[in-house]
Amino acid sequence: MFDNYPMIFKILFFFSGAFFITYLLIPKIIWVAQQRRLLVKPNGRSSHNIITPAFGGVAFFISFIIMYSFLKNEYLIFSSNYLVSAIAVLFVAGLKDDLVSTTPRAKIAAQLISISLILLSKEFIVSNLNGFLGIYYISPWVIMPLLIVFMLGIINAFNLIDGVDGLATSVGIIIMSFFGFLFYKLDEPFYFLITIIMLGMFFAFLRFNLSSKLNRKLFMGDTGSLFIGFIIVVLTLKLITINEAQFLNYTSIKAENIPILIVSILFIPIFDTTRIMLFRYFTNKPILQPDKNHIHHILINIGYSHIQTSILISILSLFIASIIYQISILFNSYWVLSLLAFLYFFLYGFFYFLNKKLKIKNNI
């Protein structure tokens, strides 16, 4: 359909298409939610104090399916035929949770089904780590369970950072921008344009998520955060499958550093989730027990607004990914991993003492 058109035209088409479909759908979704009283009431863990609809994921799903159909028609050579089916499974699970609540077991089951569908695609077979920590060939029996655990972790980690206005969307913009940059450099137009579709939806949604008007405000809900988390793991999986020769031909990045670079791009959801679990473990609390110790809660408690919190965390995400990207060009995976580990534990200590200081101050 667009064979003879330059890439800039395709970028504009898929970005604007995703933007306007999402932008036009959201007011209709808000109206239906308000009419049917399908609203989220603030609870003890919430950083919000107003009743708000949480069905942004419905707009994401519809917009993505429409634009993906154009993309799939444009690039018929790609074989990710199970992507729509996998997204549909998660959409149903997320929508049910937003409507009437779903048990954690049911959500995990839906995620496992979606992940399994993606892993059936031939283009997502991982058998070579391109020298990461000296590892090249790796047995599918070893890598498959690790991938499943990693993918489950990322999907749920992204779900957990959706705690203040604009945060999940802003971090999503940073993540998709980096992924888009990498796929563009690697001459992977199909996946590059998927990131463009996602960015179009994010910018349209941000207008409503940050709105101060009650009749214009919308959360993405579990439907949205699960959908975004899943697209992130699909793009992650694709990057891992790209061979070393392609990296050498198109980029200056050492292929062995790709797993670490991916973790740096996804640093915020990974850091916040693992930090919370470690914090609960060392304070003898149930690891899965919800609380208000996430980094966005800490910044809110200091006095930052929702928008300021989202901006600060997004800047941190951008900084970490940018630093690791530059280092990945110069050093091997041992050095890059060491730097990322240092940044992780430095920030862990920073937020630990900041949170401890806040609690002491509040007790006084």
Protein Blocks (a to p, Z undefined) as FASTA:
>chain_A
ZZmpcfklmmmmmmmmmmmmmmmmmmmmmmmmmmnopacdddfkbcbfbdcddfklmmmm
mmmmmmmmmmmmmmmmbcclmlmmmmmmmmmmmmmmmmnopafklmmmmmmmmmmmmmmp
mklccfbeghpghiabdcfklmmmmmmmmmmmmmmmmmmmmmbghklmmmmmmmmmmmmm
mmmmnopaklmmmmmmmmmmmmmmmmmmmpcbfklgccebjmlmmmmmmmmmmmmmmmmm
pcfklmmmmmmbdfklmmmmmmmmmmmmmmmmmmmmmmmmmnopafklccdkbfklmmmm
nopafklmmmmmmmmmmmmmmmmmmmmmmmcfklmmmmmmmmmmmmmmmmmmmmmmmmmm
mmZZ
